[in-house]
Amino acid sequence: MQRKACGIQIGRWSLPVLLVLALGCDGQPVGPTSCDGLSDKTLAISRADYTKCAGEILDSLEQLESSLHRFADGDAAAKDPARSASRKLAHMMSEAGFRADTFREVQGGAGRAVERWPDANMRQFNAEVINAAAQFNAVLVYPNQDNLQQGARLHAQARSSYSRFR
């Protein structure tokens, strides 16, 4: 599904990606990850290239979800660990090229992202991570069980997608 905004076509994952990356970045260093540099790769990211990075992304989602459960249940001290996990997740998504993929879609359509991610399970994983992160970041802004449960469901789907390509 394509939308037009200011005369520019925007893919269906573009807005959630930009929201996640905007909310998750506050300038503090995250440290090296196995996702570093994947955004520079423009063609055919293989399973071997991505499996370790995807595992780290899942670990960050797990840390984020765990902290958010406590935060949504009223533990204000859990907000800082959740922010840290969100920041790390946004960094890894950026390093894996999720932001670059959004701009590629705007410039050349969804086919450009398929060139980078030829494996359908990896593309599905990425979409589920983007949506789970958006739901979890919504909980950081306004603690609620609805977004938390939607994020948890998408996180579980991402784990399932990961198991199909690792």
C-alpha positions as CSV (number, residue, x, y, z in Angstrom):
1,M,0.0,0.0,0.0
2,Q,1.4,3.4,-1.0
3,R,0.4,6.8,0.3
4,K,1.2,10.2,-1.0
5,A,2.4,12.9,1.3
6,C,3.5,16.2,-0.1
7,G,3.7,14.6,-3.5
8,I,6.1,11.8,-2.3
9,Q,5.0,8.2,-2.2
10,I,5.4,6.6,1.2
11,G,5.4,2.8,1.7
12,R,3.2,1.3,4.3
13,W,6.1,0.7,6.8
14,S,7.7,4.1,6.3
15,L,5.8,6.1,8.9
16,P,6.1,3.5,11.7
17,V,9.9,3.2,11.0
18,L,10.3,7.0,11.2
19,L,8.3,7.1,14.4
20,V,10.3,4.3,16.1
21,L,13.6,5.8,15.1
22,A,12.6,9.3,16.2
23,L,11.4,8.2,19.6
24,G,14.3,5.9,20.2
25,C,17.2,8.2,19.6
26,D,18.4,10.7,22.1
27,G,22.1,10.9,21.2
28,Q,23.6,8.6,23.9
29,P,26.0,6.0,22.6
30,V,24.8,2.4,22.5
31,G,28.0,0.5,21.7
32,P,28.9,-1.8,18.8
33,T,26.4,-4.4,17.6
34,S,26.4,-7.1,15.0
35,C,24.0,-4.9,13.0
36,D,26.6,-2.2,12.5
37,G,27.3,-1.5,8.8
38,L,24.4,-3.6,7.4
39,S,22.8,-0.3,6.2
40,D,25.7,0.1,3.8
41,K,24.9,-3.1,2.0
42,T,22.6,-2.3,-1.0
43,L,22.0,-5.8,-2.4
44,A,21.0,-9.2,-1.1
45,I,21.5,-9.3,2.7
46,S,21.9,-13.0,3.3
47,R,20.7,-15.1,6.3
48,A,24.3,-15.5,7.3
49,D,24.8,-11.7,7.3
50,Y,21.6,-11.0,9.3
51,T,21.0,-13.9,11.7
52,K,23.2,-12.6,14.6
53,C,21.9,-9.0,14.2
54,A,18.3,-10.3,14.2
55,G,19.0,-12.2,17.3
56,E,20.3,-9.1,19.0
57,I,17.2,-7.2,17.8
58,L,15.0,-9.8,19.5
59,D,17.1,-9.6,22.7
60,S,16.5,-5.8,22.7
61,L,12.8,-6.3,22.1
62,E,12.7,-8.8,25.0
63,Q,14.5,-6.3,27.3
64,L,12.1,-3.5,26.2
65,E,9.0,-5.6,26.7
66,S,10.1,-6.8,30.1
67,S,10.7,-3.3,31.3
68,L,7.5,-2.0,29.8
69,H,5.4,-4.7,31.6
70,R,6.7,-3.3,34.9
71,F,6.3,0.3,33.7
72,A,2.7,-0.1,32.5
73,D,1.9,-1.8,35.8
74,G,2.9,1.4,37.6
75,D,6.6,0.9,38.3
76,A,8.0,4.3,37.3
77,A,11.6,3.1,37.9
78,A,11.2,0.7,35.0
79,K,11.0,3.7,32.5
80,D,14.7,4.3,32.3
81,P,15.6,0.7,31.5
82,A,12.8,0.7,28.9
83,R,14.2,3.9,27.3
84,S,17.6,2.4,27.2
85,A,16.3,-0.7,25.5
86,S,14.3,1.4,23.1
87,R,17.4,3.5,22.2
88,K,19.4,0.3,21.6
89,L,16.7,-1.2,19.5
90,A,16.4,2.0,17.4
91,H,20.2,2.0,16.9
92,M,20.2,-1.6,15.7
93,M,17.2,-0.9,13.4
94,S,19.1,2.1,11.9
95,E,22.3,0.1,11.6
96,A,20.5,-2.7,9.9
97,G,19.2,-0.2,7.4
98,F,15.5,0.1,8.3
99,R,15.7,3.9,7.9
100,A,17.6,3.5,4.6
101,D,15.0,1.0,3.4
102,T,12.3,3.6,4.1
103,F,14.1,6.2,1.9
104,R,14.7,3.6,-0.8
105,E,11.0,2.8,-0.9
106,V,10.2,6.5,-1.2
107,Q,12.7,6.9,-4.0
108,G,12.2,3.7,-6.0
109,G,9.2,1.7,-4.6
110,A,9.0,-1.4,-2.4
111,G,11.1,-3.4,-5.0
112,R,14.2,-1.6,-3.7
113,A,13.7,-3.1,-0.2
114,V,13.1,-6.6,-1.8
115,E,16.5,-6.2,-3.5
116,R,18.2,-5.8,-0.1
117,W,16.1,-8.5,1.7
118,P,15.4,-11.3,-0.8
119,D,14.3,-13.7,1.9
120,A,10.6,-13.2,2.6
121,N,11.0,-14.4,6.2
122,M,13.6,-11.7,6.9
123,R,11.3,-9.1,5.4
124,Q,8.4,-10.4,7.5
125,F,10.6,-10.3,10.6
126,N,11.6,-6.7,9.9
127,A,8.0,-5.6,9.5
128,E,7.0,-7.3,12.7
129,V,10.0,-5.7,14.6
130,I,9.0,-2.2,13.2
131,N,5.4,-2.6,14.3
132,A,6.3,-4.1,17.7
133,A,8.8,-1.3,18.4
134,A,6.2,1.3,17.5
135,Q,3.6,-0.2,19.9
136,F,6.2,-0.5,22.7
137,N,7.4,3.1,22.1
138,A,3.7,4.2,22.4
139,V,3.7,2.6,25.9
140,L,6.8,4.7,26.8
141,V,4.8,7.8,25.9
142,Y,1.5,6.8,27.5
143,P,1.6,3.6,29.6
144,N,-1.3,1.3,28.7
145,Q,-2.0,-2.4,28.3
146,D,-3.5,-2.2,24.8
147,N,-0.3,-1.0,23.1
148,L,1.7,-3.3,25.3
149,Q,-0.3,-6.4,24.4
150,Q,-0.2,-5.5,20.7
151,G,3.6,-5.1,20.9
152,A,3.9,-8.4,22.7
153,R,1.9,-10.2,20.0
154,L,4.0,-8.6,17.3
155,H,7.2,-9.5,19.2
156,A,6.0,-13.2,19.4
157,Q,5.4,-13.1,15.7
158,A,8.9,-11.7,15.1
159,R,10.4,-14.6,17.1
160,S,8.4,-17.0,15.0
161,S,9.7,-15.4,11.7
162,Y,13.2,-15.4,13.1
163,S,13.0,-19.1,13.7
164,R,12.1,-19.6,10.0
165,F,15.3,-18.0,8.7
166,R,18.0,-18.6,11.3
